[in-house]
């Protein structure tokens, strides 16, 4: 059975990878044929499938990080994830479905810190060769306003 402690440890490692700028390791949290999407609560409520960010494979996530490192020009900043306790909706030995509340603070190179995003992860986890991975993560943001500086993954 995939349990609460495993999901908490997974989410802590996920947040740490992003917050510590180990972005090249971020795609490894997902299955090869994953789905990753950032959307807002209004669009999710309406069932609108597009998101501010959408990827349907680990390769697309890897390309996103490569572009961030090599091609994109943006104001230097970093994140700090504050993650709540996952609410496990279903779980067995091979898969789990959970929702986890999040808040992400953005720290600019100037030191200014602000709440950047809040919402919940809607996740589908699977075990692949004994390792817990995300088959799908939808970051549903509470606000319908998206900052133009959405560069880093949530």
Secondary structure, 3 states (H helix, E strand, C coil): CCCHHHHHHHHHHHHHHHHCCCHHHHHHHEEEEEEEEEEEHHHHHCCCCCCCEEECCHHHHHHHHHHHHHCCCCCCEEEEEEECCCEEEEECCCEEEEEEEEEEEEEECCCCEEEEEEEEEEEEEEEECCEEEEEEEEEEECCCCCCCCCCCCC
